Structure formats: structure tokens, C-alpha cells
Amino acid sequence: MKRSKRLMILLGVLVIACVATFVLSRYEEHQEQIQNSDEVVLELDSDAVQSLSWEYESRTLAFHKEENGWVYDEDAEFPVDEDKIKEMLSRFEEFGVSFIIENAEDLGQYGLDDPLCTITIATEEETYTIQLGDYSQMDEERYVSIGDGNVYLVQNDPLDDFDAVLSEIIDNDETPSVEQADSITFSGAAEYEITYEEDSDASYCADDVYFTQQDGETLPLDTSRVESYLQAIDDLDLSNYMTYKATEKDLQTYGLDDPELTVQLDYTEEDDDGNQTQNSFVLHISRGPGQREKVQEGDTDEDEEIIAYARVGESPILYKITQEEYYALIAATYNDLRHQEVLSADFNDINQIDITLEGETYTITTDGDVDDRTYAYEDEEIDITSFRDALTALRANSFTVEQPDQKEEISLTVHLDNENHPSVSIALYRYDGDNCLAMVDGKPVSLVGRSYVVDLIEAVNAIVFN
């Protein structure tokens, strides 16, 4: 009896050993089918694709190609970004893998029994189904099936593109990158035109190339400010669309039936062969009607966030823009883009300065050229640094046409190395406790901080009284 029992136990152990050996051999056989690879497992001609769809996170997007280009299946009016579609398809033009698991038995361990994303691509001859499974943290690669019975690991993860939502497939309008504008025309909140002209005799600042006409007079603008405005147009983020098929009602809802500001930018582009083309770009910006009415009625809250919108030309797409973008674009008046400095000339172009202070006149002379000037008072060389810093720091707090009615604090006649403008006169008058009124060539220009005028007077006293 005991012997029979021992035989049964031994027989059981033998059976278990055999089963274990069989399972191990099957496992080893299966393991031998896993191998590294640099094989290209799918080659698709993007131009031959007739339809593309994908399912990801319970949403499905589908597109098909017609004679005039790609079309969104659910709305033929949707403007499809064909470059985006082409970019997505390009992943499969030469779809290479780094690891092959042949005849995979348990798709669940790769996340392919319930794929994260399923991509369907059809040409006239064939339909391809690509399924994306788990992401292998160990290999830092995606498990993929293309329906041939194998599982692949790929470094070039298709989910980087195919997690896209519809708003990422829209063919948004683009803003131009313009280094030099031929002209800029504003209407609405600003009503004037800016033109480009080099070597103009209408300015004593050599860097001035943008000008406008006011009351028959040609007035210079600050080149850096105009270029910053052009950059603000270039930087405008047109991606947050409100609608892509705007109706008259939509235009009214977003205040774009009567925009606050319209900007027309005319510029010249030159290709690599030197061929030039004339281009025009039109941008409308506006706050919604509700906020505009508050401004007109004076019922504004300084802490209230600006809600603003934009439209390019007659585009059917309307966009929401940020408060910062709105402020940068609405700052388009002459006062926004003109020189803020009282003296816009380059200090190095000054060859003599006559200063009148408390009824006395003092003269600072120079020797040398623009690149190597020395400065002197009563034939003694002086350090001009403090005076230069004080003079160039005189900037507008606000602009004015008001005539002075109080005492003159200080006046200067600045002589320049400029044939068209050999001199500029500046007079600074008391205005109130915080400001002085600046006159340039006899015309009121701006209010400047009184403390800066005091700095200028002290710099002159330091020179005169050593």
C-alpha cells in the first residue's frame, strides 16, 4: 500500500515535470520568434491615398480626397489643412520597425486586443488598418499591428500625430512675416497711412524710414516701434477659432461686422531667383459688442479681461485672440508709433549744444567725428556721460498740443551733422508738480517727467560749475 502510494506520487511528479518541460519548450519556441529588426513593414504612396480615418479616445475623424483636395466627411465646408494630412500620411511612406514579434498569440499583453487608436487608410486598390497598442516603458516604443499577424515595436510613434482633434486639422489663416512694409493703412480706431521711404529729408534721425502725412506735413515714425507692430502681426496666434463658416450673425456676435480696427499691410516678397511679388494682408480686430458698449458709456472695469476676436480679410474663420495680442494690435495710432523721445536724433550726430538756463547761455563744443567725438566747455574737455543720459532720457508721458503758460526751465539748441536739419531747438516749461511741457522747434510736443528735467539741469550745472 505504501509502495503503491509512493509510485502514484512519483508518477504525479513525472507528469508535472513533463507538462513543465512542454510549456517551457513552447515558451522557448515562442521566444525564438521575437527578434530585432530594421525592416520597413509598410510603404504607402501618400498621393495615392483616397481616404483617411482614425479612432482615438471614443472620437472618430474621417477625411476623403476629392478633385479639389481633402474633405472632412462630416462637413464639406470645413477647411482642411492638407499639409497636416500629408504630414500624417508621411509616417507610413516608409514605416520601419525596430522589433518584430512573429505570430503573436496574446495581443492583450501588447494592448492590441483593445487598441488605443485604429487608423484606416485606403487607396483605390487596398485598405490598410494600423492599430496602436500600449507604450513599452522599457523600450520606450509603441506596440503596433498592421494586420499581418505580427506585433511590432516602433520608435516613430504614430500617436504623436493621430491624437489630433479636429481643431488641429483646420487650415488656419496665416499672418505674414514682414521685415519691411511698403505701406500700412489703418481704419477704425486709427485712421491714417504709413509709407516707407529711405533717406527722407523729413527727419533728422537717420534710422527713420516710416512716415505719415498729417495736415499736409510729413511726420516721421519710430522705426523700432513700427517693426515691433509688424512683429505683433507675425506673432498673432490664429488657432483658437470660434467658427470656420462665419455668417452675418457670427460677425455681429464677435464685433467683426464693424471692426474696431482694420489693418492693411502691403509688402514685397522676393524669391530665391530675385523675382518680386506684391502682397497685401488685411486684419480685422475687435472686442465683442458688449465690451465696446461699456467703453463708449464709460462703464468699464479696469480688472475686466478683454475678450477680443480677429478675422483675416474675408476669411470665413473667426478667431479669439488674447488680451495681450489685442493690446499690441490696437496700439496703432500716430502717438503709439511716433518717437517717444523729445530728441530722436542720434546723440553722436550732435556737434554743438547751446544751453540757456536761468537767463545764461552756455555752449558745449565737440571735436572729432561721429565715431570718435570729444566734448568741451570753455575749451576744457568734459565728461559728457551724465548730460547725454539726461537728455536722451527725456521721453513723453503723453503727447499734447497745449501751449506753455508757465516759466521756462531750460532750453537747448542742438546742432547736428545733418544737411536737411542742421539744428533742433528744445524748450522745457513748468507744467505741474509731476510734468514739464516740451516744445520742439517751437511746437508743443509732449509732457515729460519733471524729475528728468531736473536731472538735465543738474547735469548742466555739473559741467558749468565743474
C-alpha positions, 0 to 999 in steps of 0.5 A, a space after each residue: 500500500 505504501 509502495 503503491 502510494 509512493 509510485 502514484 506520487 512519483 508518477 504525479 511528479 513525472 507528469 508535472 515535470 513533463 507538462 513543465 518541460 512542454 510549456 517551457 519548450 513552447 515558451 522557448 519556441 515562442 521566444 525564438 520568434 521575437 527578434 530585432 529588426 530594421 525592416 520597413 513593414 509598410 510603404 504607402 504612396 501618400 498621393 495615392 491615398 483616397 481616404 483617411 480615418 482614425 479612432 482615438 479616445 471614443 472620437 472618430 475623424 474621417 477625411 476623403 480626397 476629392 478633385 479639389 483636395 481633402 474633405 472632412 466627411 462630416 462637413 464639406 465646408 470645413 477647411 482642411 489643412 492638407 499639409 497636416 494630412 500629408 504630414 500624417 500620411 508621411 509616417 507610413 511612406 516608409 514605416 520601419 520597425 525596430 522589433 518584430 514579434 512573429 505570430 503573436 498569440 496574446 495581443 492583450 499583453 501588447 494592448 492590441 486586443 483593445 487598441 488605443 487608436 485604429 487608423 484606416 487608410 485606403 487607396 483605390 486598390 487596398 485598405 490598410 488598418 494600423 492599430 496602436 497598442 500600449 507604450 513599452 516603458 522599457 523600450 520606450 516604443 509603441 506596440 503596433 499591428 498592421 494586420 499581418 499577424 505580427 506585433 511590432 515595436 516602433 520608435 516613430 510613434 504614430 500617436 504623436 500625430 493621430 491624437 489630433 482633434 479636429 481643431 488641429 486639422 483646420 487650415 488656419 489663416 496665416 499672418 505674414 512675416 514682414 521685415 519691411 512694409 511698403 505701406 500700412 493703412 489703418 481704419 477704425 480706431 486709427 485712421 491714417 497711412 504709413 509709407 516707407 521711404 529711405 533717406 527722407 529729408 523729413 527727419 533728422 534721425 537717420 534710422 527713420 524710414 516710416 512716415 505719415 502725412 498729417 495736415 499736409 506735413 510729413 511726420 516721421 515714425 519710430 522705426 523700432 516701434 513700427 517693426 515691433 507692430 509688424 512683429 505683433 502681426 507675425 506673432 498673432 496666434 490664429 488657432 483658437 477659432 470660434 467658427 470656420 463658416 462665419 455668417 452675418 450673425 457670427 460677425 455681429 456676435 464677435 464685433 467683426 461686422 464693424 471692426 474696431 480696427 482694420 489693418 492693411 499691410 502691403 509688402 514685397 516678397 522676393 524669391 530665391 531667383 530675385 523675382 518680386 511679388 506684391 502682397 497685401 494682408 488685411 486684419 480685422 480686430 475687435 472686442 465683442 459688442 458688449 465690451 465696446 458698449 461699456 467703453 463708449 458709456 464709460 462703464 468699464 472695469 479696469 480688472 475686466 479681461 478683454 475678450 477680443 476676436 480677429 478675422 483675416 480679410 474675408 476669411 470665413 474663420 473667426 478667431 479669439 485672440 488674447 488680451 495681450 495680442 489685442 493690446 499690441 494690435 490696437 496700439 496703432 495710432 500716430 502717438 503709439 508709433 511716433 518717437 517717444 523721445 523729445 530728441 530722436 536724433 542720434 546723440 553722436 550726430 550732435 556737434 554743438 549744444 547751446 544751453 540757456 538756463 536761468 537767463 545764461 547761455 552756455 555752449 558745449 563744443 565737440 571735436 572729432 567725428 561721429 565715431 570718435 567725438 570729444 566734448 568741451 566747455 570753455 575749451 576744457 574737455 568734459 565728461 559728457 556721460 551724465 548730460 547725454 543720459 539726461 537728455 536722451 532720457 527725456 521721453 513723453 508721458 503723453 503727447 499734447 498740443 497745449 501751449 506753455 503758460 508757465 516759466 521756462 526751465 531750460 532750453 537747448 539748441 542742438 546742432 547736428 551733422 545733418 544737411 536737411 536739419 542742421 539744428 533742433 531747438 528744445 524748450 522745457 516749461 513748468 507744467 505741474 508738480 509731476 510734468 514739464 511741457 516740451 516744445 520742439 522747434 517751437 511746437 508743443 510736443 509732449 509732457 515729460 517727467 519733471 524729475 528728468 528735467 531736473 536731472 538735465 539741469 543738474 547735469 548742466 550745472 555739473 559741467 558749468 560749475 565743474 
